[in-house]
Amino acid sequence: MKKMYAVLAKSVMPVILATCALPVMASEMTYQGSTQGIFADGPTATVLGFSGDVFGLGTTSGGSAVLSDLGIFTLILPPANPAITAAGDFVLSVIFSIPNGAGSVNPIVAAMMGTINKNNGNNILIDFGVGQTITFDGSDGSGSFFLTVNDVTFPQGSGTGSQQTLTGSISNAIFNPIAGGTAAATVPEPATIALLGLGLAGLGFARQRRSDGRSIVDIGR
């Protein structure tokens, strides 16, 4: 009997320890949205254009996701004037339809400011800074995530029609689903995992007894 308890303890303890070490994590966040942009400086709009785009439908992995296409910048300089003269600011609206904002029909709108300037290499640079934290509380749940938009550079010598794709990323995403919400996901409870471990340990013990030439019935004799 003592040997039986020793085998059980040896088999079950790693499972219990692993279960206790499991972090309590919220469900991954599903996202979808679109972008719109406007140049604050009038003259810049005559030499640099922007076309918004739709991104998603996607789900974060480990709280992160890459946004590979947030729109396209295009140089529209006239052939007779190839000098890059863009300056001022660019306001990018990132509109999330999922996750829902304050209600099922209200989107989350993040305003990302980009500063347009020429650096020492005569490149045109659009700097979007470090990003911002977005919080939401909607019909399917609440949470937050950090949104980053990557800088865009047109190298010196870029001519009319040159294009650069705008990209970004989501990180530190946390989503707390409402029970019954469409975005809710089931996460196994630690107690369930522990019971599964006990069952597996019992099966392992029975197999070991059989390998010794004894049946399970012999345990009670």
Residue pairs with C-beta under 8 A, 6 or more apart in sequence:
4 205
4 219
7 204
7 205
7 208
8 201
8 202
8 205
11 200
11 201
11 204
11 205
12 197
12 198
12 201
15 193
15 194
15 196
15 197
15 198
15 200
15 201
16 194
16 197
19 190
19 193
19 194
19 197
20 190
22 190
22 193
25 187
26 143
26 174
26 175
26 176
26 177
27 141
27 175
27 176
27 177
27 183
27 184
27 185
27 187
28 59
28 60
28 61
28 63
28 173
28 175
28 185
29 59
29 60
29 63
29 99
29 143
29 145
29 170
29 173
29 174
29 175
29 183
30 56
30 57
30 58
30 59
30 60
30 98
30 99
30 183
31 56
31 57
31 58
31 59
31 60
31 65
31 96
31 98
31 99
31 170
32 54
32 55
32 56
32 57
32 58
32 96
32 97
32 98
33 54
33 55
33 56
33 94
33 95
33 96
33 97
33 98
33 107
33 108
34 52
34 53
34 54
34 55
34 95
34 97
35 52
35 53
35 55
35 70
35 71
35 92
35 93
35 94
35 95
35 166
36 52
36 92
36 93
36 95
37 50
37 52
37 71
37 90
37 91
37 92
37 93
38 90
38 91
39 45
39 48
39 50
39 88
39 89
39 90
39 116
40 88
40 89
40 90
40 91
41 86
41 87
41 88
41 89
41 116
43 85
43 87
44 85
44 86
44 87
44 88
44 90
44 116
46 76
47 75
47 76
47 77
47 84
47 85
47 86
48 73
48 74
48 75
48 76
48 86
48 116
48 124
49 73
49 74
49 75
49 76
50 71
50 72
50 73
50 74
50 90
50 166
51 71
51 72
51 74
52 70
52 71
53 69
53 70
53 71
53 72
55 67
55 68
55 69
55 70
56 98
57 98
58 65
59 65
60 145
60 170
60 173
63 145
63 171
63 172
63 173
63 174
64 169
64 170
64 171
64 172
64 173
65 169
65 170
65 173
66 167
66 169
67 167
67 168
67 169
67 170
68 165
68 167
69 165
69 166
69 167
70 92
70 94
70 149
70 165
70 166
70 167
70 168
71 92
71 165
71 166
72 163
72 164
72 165
72 166
73 126
73 152
73 154
73 163
73 164
73 166
74 161
74 162
74 163
75 84
75 124
75 154
75 158
75 159
75 160
75 161
75 162
75 163
76 160
76 161
77 83
77 84
77 159
77 160
78 160
79 160
82 159
82 160
84 118
84 122
84 124
84 154
84 156
84 158
86 116
86 118
86 124
87 116
87 117
87 118
88 116
89 113
89 114
89 115
89 116
90 113
90 114
90 115
90 116
90 126
91 111
91 112
91 113
91 114
92 111
92 112
92 113
92 114
92 128
92 149
92 166
93 109
93 110
93 111
93 112
94 109
94 110
94 112
94 147
94 149
94 168
95 107
95 108
95 109
95 110
96 107
96 108
96 109
96 110
96 134
96 136
97 107
98 183
99 108
99 136
99 138
99 140
99 141
99 143
99 175
99 183
100 106
100 107
100 108
100 136
100 138
100 139
100 140
101 107
101 108
101 136
101 137
101 138
102 136
102 137
102 138
103 138
103 139
104 138
104 139
106 138
108 134
108 136
110 132
110 134
110 147
112 128
112 129
112 131
112 132
112 147
112 149
113 128
113 129
114 126
114 127
114 128
114 129
114 149
114 152
115 126
115 127
115 129
116 124
116 125
116 126
117 124
117 125
117 127
118 124
118 125
119 125
121 155
121 156
122 156
123 153
123 154
123 155
123 156
124 153
124 154
124 158
125 151
125 152
125 153
126 151
126 152
126 153
127 151
128 148
128 149
128 150
128 151
130 148
131 146
131 147
131 148
131 149
132 146
132 147
133 144
133 145
133 146
133 147
133 172
134 144
134 145
134 146
134 147
135 142
135 143
135 144
136 142
136 143
136 144
139 178
139 181
140 177
140 178
140 181
140 182
140 183
140 184
141 175
141 176
141 177
141 178
141 181
141 183
141 184
142 175
142 176
143 173
143 174
143 175
143 176
144 172
144 173
144 174
145 170
145 171
145 172
145 173
145 174
146 170
146 171
146 172
146 173
147 168
147 169
147 170
148 168
148 169
148 170
148 171
149 166
149 167
149 168
150 166
150 167
150 168
150 169
152 164
152 166
153 164
154 162
154 164
175 183
177 183
177 184
177 185
178 184
206 216
209 215
209 216
209 218
209 219
210 216
